[in-house]
Amino acid sequence: MAVWDDLVGQERVVEQLTAAARAAGAIIGAGRGAQPAAGQNASLMTHAWLFTGPPGAGQTTAARAFAASLQCTSPDLALGGTPGCGFCDGCHTVLAGSHADVKYVRTDGLSIGVGDMRDLVLRASSYPTGGRWSVILVDAAHRLTEAAANALLKGVEEPSPRTVWLLCAPSVQDVLPTIRSRCRLLVLRTPAAEAVADMLVRRDGVEPHTARLAALAGQGDIERSRRLAVDDQARSRRTEVLRIPLEVGDIGGCLAAAQRLVDTAKADAEALAETQDAKETDDLKAAYGASEGGKAPRGMAGAVKELEKRQKSRATRTRRETLGVALLDLLGFYRDVLALQLGSTGALANEDQRQALDRVAQAGPPESTLRRIEAVLACREALDRNVDPLLAVEAMTVALRAG
């Protein structure tokens, strides 16, 4: 399976990246004395790329596929084959996350610090060990602190001849103008529900009807759609969230719904911590050679404290992400309500909730639905400003009742 097969509904992006990967191969060939093949324009390749698009469209997937195509060593390339075969050692190790010349930059916390970015810029100044390209993929460029972004700017301003930066962010506005002006921009679009459903059937073996409902409910987010299709717990949480519009008939119902939503987010974070935090702590102690009941080796206490700080930050991020998904589900619900009120004949994201949609749509005018949509958006903005989650969600549910 080619590395591009994981990109759903992004044909234009795949075409651009494939052409760039071919041009990158021509650059390497020229460096070794070979002549570029006809039609291979080296200007199609550049040292820095910015992948943007709506949530779940596949920015990171596209960047990872491009990284694999740059490292592709398929013998078919000499015969005009498409870079990114998916089977050679280069493609396989990149997709597995073990390629020596591909560095993934992720964060479990809320931001990427300047220390990590300075280390990457220093690494980017060296040539790849495998003889092709040194690729640095920043999964969430919008989480860079100001100092980290300035450090990254140094790397993209003075690139090594064989280093490629791949930055992923929700939008161009989330990246410093000085950085984005030095990157080639690729904008991914929201994939059609039909394309997502087809992928779920082909790759995950999901029953077609279930795949269609999950693709619609995912609202273009491929990973969200996959979770809804295969994870009973994810479907159950969504059902709980979509009960909220029917439960805000009085103040008591508003407060109870808000508390339940926040508690669910907290439970998700704690469930992740139970499995992941304990393993990370045990692995760290093992790396220091600590024995049970023995004296802690020198330096371990500081390392454990730093790990606990990162774990706490990750728990906060998990709670926010869970709440963010719930709010997106609510937005989709009220958008469907508005569509029914205005007589739209398009497909609904929440077809499986048609009875509840009809009930809410008949209970008030479109103007009330618009105000409820604004209340959900205001809650998202409040969470982004670090407002206490329970207060923000309570304010939202009370506003949903008022309409």
C-alpha positions in Angstrom: 0.0 0.0 0.0 1.5 3.4 -1.1 2.1 5.9 1.7 -0.5 8.3 0.0 -3.4 5.8 0.5 -4.0 7.2 4.0 -4.8 10.6 2.6 -8.6 10.8 2.0 -10.0 13.3 -0.4 -6.7 15.1 -0.9 -5.9 14.4 -4.5 -4.5 17.8 -5.3 -2.2 17.8 -2.3 -1.0 14.3 -3.2 -0.2 15.5 -6.7 1.8 18.4 -5.4 3.8 16.3 -2.9 4.5 13.6 -5.4 5.9 16.1 -7.8 8.0 17.6 -5.0 9.3 14.1 -4.0 10.3 13.4 -7.6 12.1 16.8 -7.8 13.9 15.9 -4.5 15.1 12.7 -6.0 16.4 14.7 -9.0 18.3 17.0 -6.6 20.0 14.0 -5.0 20.7 12.5 -8.4 22.2 15.7 -9.6 24.4 15.9 -6.5 25.8 12.4 -7.4 26.4 13.4 -11.0 23.3 11.9 -12.4 21.1 13.9 -14.8 17.5 14.7 -13.8 14.9 12.9 -15.8 12.7 14.8 -18.3 10.0 16.8 -16.6 11.6 16.8 -13.1 11.7 20.4 -12.1 13.9 20.9 -9.0 12.1 24.1 -8.1 9.1 22.0 -7.1 11.1 21.1 -4.0 11.7 23.4 -1.1 13.2 23.3 2.4 10.2 24.2 4.4 6.5 23.2 4.1 3.4 24.3 6.1 0.5 21.9 6.2 -2.8 23.4 7.3 -6.5 22.4 7.2 -9.5 21.7 9.4 -9.2 19.3 12.3 -8.9 15.7 11.3 -8.2 16.5 7.6 -4.9 14.8 7.8 -2.1 17.4 8.0 0.2 15.1 10.0 -0.7 12.2 7.8 0.2 14.2 4.7 3.5 15.3 6.2 4.4 11.8 7.3 3.6 10.4 3.8 5.8 13.2 2.3 8.6 12.3 4.6 8.4 8.7 3.6 8.4 9.6 -0.1 11.6 11.6 0.4 13.3 8.6 2.0 11.8 6.1 -0.5 14.4 3.7 -2.0 12.1 1.7 -4.3 13.9 0.3 -7.3 10.9 1.4 -9.4 11.9 5.0 -9.0 14.6 4.5 -11.7 11.8 3.4 -14.1 9.6 6.4 -13.3 7.7 5.0 -10.4 5.9 7.1 -7.8 7.9 8.0 -4.7 6.4 6.6 -1.5 5.9 2.9 -2.5 5.1 2.0 1.1 7.2 -1.3 0.9 10.8 -0.3 0.8 13.0 0.1 3.9 12.9 3.9 3.7 9.1 4.1 3.6 8.6 1.4 6.2 10.9 2.9 8.8 9.4 6.4 8.4 5.9 5.2 8.9 7.0 3.1 11.9 8.7 6.2 13.4 12.2 4.6 13.5 14.0 6.2 10.5 17.3 7.8 11.7 16.9 10.8 9.5 13.2 11.7 10.3 12.6 13.4 13.6 9.0 13.8 14.9 8.2 16.7 17.2 5.1 16.1 19.3 4.0 17.4 22.7 1.9 15.9 25.3 1.5 19.2 27.0 0.1 22.6 26.0 3.2 24.0 24.3 6.6 23.2 22.7 9.4 24.9 24.6 12.4 26.8 23.3 14.9 24.2 24.6 13.5 21.4 22.4 13.4 23.7 19.4 17.0 24.8 19.8 18.1 21.2 19.9 16.2 20.5 16.6 17.7 23.6 14.9 21.2 22.3 15.8 20.3 18.9 14.5 19.0 20.4 11.3 22.4 21.9 10.5 23.9 18.5 9.9 23.6 16.2 6.9 21.4 13.1 7.0 23.2 9.9 8.1 21.4 7.8 5.4 22.5 9.9 2.5 19.1 11.3 1.4 17.2 13.9 3.4 17.1 15.0 7.0 13.4 15.6 7.8 12.0 17.4 10.9 8.2 17.1 11.3 6.6 19.4 13.8 3.2 17.9 14.5 1.7 21.0 16.2 3.5 24.1 15.1 0.8 26.3 16.6 1.8 25.1 20.1 5.3 26.7 19.8 6.0 29.3 22.5 7.1 32.6 21.2 10.7 31.8 22.1 10.5 28.4 20.4 9.0 30.0 17.3 11.9 32.4 17.1 14.3 29.5 17.4 12.5 27.7 14.6 12.8 30.8 12.5 16.6 30.5 12.7 16.3 27.0 11.3 14.1 27.9 8.3 16.0 31.1 7.6 19.4 29.3 7.2 18.5 25.8 6.1 21.0 23.0 5.5 21.0 21.9 1.9 19.6 18.5 2.7 17.2 19.4 5.6 13.4 19.6 5.1 11.1 21.2 7.7 7.5 20.0 7.7 5.2 22.1 9.9 1.6 21.2 10.7 -0.9 23.7 12.1 -4.7 24.3 11.9 -4.3 27.5 9.9 -1.8 29.9 8.4 -2.7 32.5 11.1 -1.5 30.1 13.8 2.1 30.4 12.6 4.4 33.5 12.8 4.3 35.5 9.6 8.1 35.4 9.4 8.0 31.6 9.5 5.1 31.0 7.1 6.6 33.4 4.6 9.5 31.0 4.3 7.3 27.9 3.9 5.4 26.5 0.9 1.8 26.3 2.0 -0.4 23.3 1.5 -4.1 23.6 2.5 -5.9 20.3 3.0 -9.7 20.3 2.6 -12.4 18.6 4.6 -12.9 15.2 3.0 -16.3 14.2 1.8 -18.3 11.9 4.1 -18.6 9.4 1.2 -14.8 9.2 0.9 -14.4 8.7 4.7 -17.0 6.0 4.8 -15.4 4.2 1.9 -12.1 4.2 3.7 -13.7 2.8 6.9 -15.2 0.0 4.9 -12.0 -0.9 3.0 -9.4 -0.5 5.7 -11.2 -1.1 8.9 -13.8 -3.6 7.8 -16.7 -1.5 9.1 -20.2 -2.4 8.0 -21.3 0.2 5.3 -24.3 1.6 7.2 -22.2 2.1 10.4 -19.4 3.6 8.3 -21.7 6.1 6.7 -23.2 7.3 10.1 -19.7 7.5 11.6 -18.4 9.5 8.7 -21.3 12.0 8.9 -20.9 12.3 12.7 -17.2 12.8 12.4 -17.8 15.9 10.3 -14.7 15.5 8.2 -12.4 14.4 11.0 -11.0 11.1 9.8 -9.7 9.9 13.2 -12.9 10.9 14.9 -14.9 9.0 12.4 -12.8 5.9 12.8 -13.2 6.0 16.6 -17.0 6.4 16.3 -17.0 3.4 13.9 -15.0 1.0 16.0 -15.1 2.2 19.6 -18.3 1.6 21.6 -17.1 3.9 24.3 -16.6 6.8 21.9 -20.1 6.3 20.6 -21.5 6.2 24.1 -19.8 9.5 25.0 -21.2 11.1 21.9 -24.7 9.9 22.8 -24.4 11.4 26.3 -23.3 14.8 24.9 -26.2 14.9 22.4 -28.6 14.4 25.3 -27.7 17.8 26.6 -30.1 19.8 24.3 -33.0 17.8 25.7 -31.9 18.2 29.4 -31.5 22.0 29.7 -35.2 22.6 30.4 -34.4 24.0 33.9 -31.5 25.3 35.8 -31.0 22.1 37.7 -30.7 20.2 34.4 -28.3 22.7 33.0 -25.9 22.4 36.0 -26.2 18.6 36.0 -25.4 18.4 32.3 -22.4 20.7 32.7 -21.1 18.7 35.7 -21.4 15.4 33.8 -19.6 16.8 30.8 -16.7 18.0 32.8 -16.6 14.8 34.9 -16.4 12.7 31.7 -13.4 14.8 30.4 -11.7 14.3 33.8 -12.3 10.6 33.7 -10.8 10.3 30.3 -7.7 12.1 31.5 -7.4 9.9 34.6 -7.9 6.7 32.5 -5.0 7.8 30.3 -2.9 8.6 33.3 -3.4 5.3 35.0 -1.9 3.4 32.0 0.6 5.8 30.5 1.9 7.7 33.5 2.7 4.7 35.6 4.6 3.1 32.7 6.6 6.3 32.0 7.6 6.5 35.6 8.6 2.9 35.8 10.6 3.2 32.6 12.4 6.3 33.9 13.3 4.7 37.2 14.6 1.6 35.3 16.7 3.8 33.1 18.4 5.3 36.3 18.8 1.8 37.7 16.6 2.4 40.7 15.8 -0.7 42.8 12.6 -1.1 44.8 13.1 0.1 48.4 16.6 1.3 47.6 18.1 4.7 47.6 17.2 6.9 44.6 20.2 7.3 42.2 21.7 10.7 41.8 19.7 12.9 39.5 16.6 10.7 39.4 14.5 12.9 41.7 14.8 15.9 39.4 14.0 13.8 36.4 10.9 12.3 38.1 9.7 15.8 39.0 10.1 17.0 35.5 8.2 13.9 34.2 5.4 14.6 36.7 5.2 18.2 35.4 4.8 17.0 31.8 2.2 14.4 32.8 0.2 17.0 34.6 0.3 19.2 31.5 -0.8 16.3 29.4 -3.7 15.6 31.7 -4.9 19.2 31.3 -4.6 19.0 27.5 -6.5 15.7 27.5 -9.4 17.3 29.5 -9.5 20.2 27.1 -9.4 18.0 24.0 -12.3 15.8 25.4 -14.3 18.9 26.0 -13.4 20.3 22.6 -14.7 17.1 20.9 -18.0 17.3 23.0 -18.5 21.0 21.9 -17.9 20.1 18.3 -20.6 17.4 18.6 -23.0 20.0 20.1 -22.2 22.5 17.3 -23.0 19.7 14.8 -26.3 19.0 16.5 -27.4 22.6 16.5 -26.3 23.1 12.9 -28.5 20.2 12.0 -31.4 21.7 13.9 -30.9 25.0 12.0 -30.8 23.1 8.7 -34.2 21.5 9.5 -35.7 24.8 10.6 -34.6 26.4 7.3 -35.8 23.5 5.2 -32.4 22.3 3.9 -32.4 19.0 2.1 -28.7 18.2 2.6 -27.3 15.3 4.6 -27.4 15.8 8.4 -24.3 15.0 10.5 -26.5 13.4 13.2 -28.9 11.4 11.2 -29.0 8.8 14.0 -30.4 11.5 16.2 -33.2 12.5 13.9 -36.0 12.3 16.6 -34.1 14.6 19.0 -33.3 17.0 16.1 -36.9 17.2 15.1 -38.0 17.8 18.7 -35.5 20.7 19.2 -36.2 22.2 15.8 -40.0 22.4 16.5 -39.5 23.9 19.9 -38.2 27.3 18.7 -37.3 29.6 15.9 -34.0 29.6 13.9 -32.9 32.7 15.8 -32.8 30.7 19.1 -30.7 28.1 17.4 -28.2 30.7 16.2 -27.9 32.0 19.7 -27.2 28.5 21.0 -24.5 28.0 18.4 -23.0 31.3 19.6 -23.1 30.0 23.2 -21.2 26.9 22.3 -18.6 28.9 20.4 -18.3 31.3 23.3 -17.6 28.3 25.6 -14.8 27.1 23.3 -13.2 30.6 23.4 -13.5 30.7 27.2 -11.7 27.3 27.5 -8.9 28.7 25.2 -8.5 31.6 27.7 -8.1 29.1 30.5 -11.4 29.8 32.2 -12.3 27.1 34.7 -14.0 24.3 32.6 -16.9 23.8 34.9 -17.8 27.6 35.0 -17.5 27.8 31.2 -19.6 24.8 30.5 -22.3 25.9 33.1 -22.5 29.3 31.4 -23.0 27.5 28.1 -25.7 25.2 29.3 -27.6 28.0 30.9 -27.4 29.9 27.6 -28.6 26.9 25.7 -31.7 26.9 28.0 -32.4 30.6 27.4 -32.1 30.1 23.6 
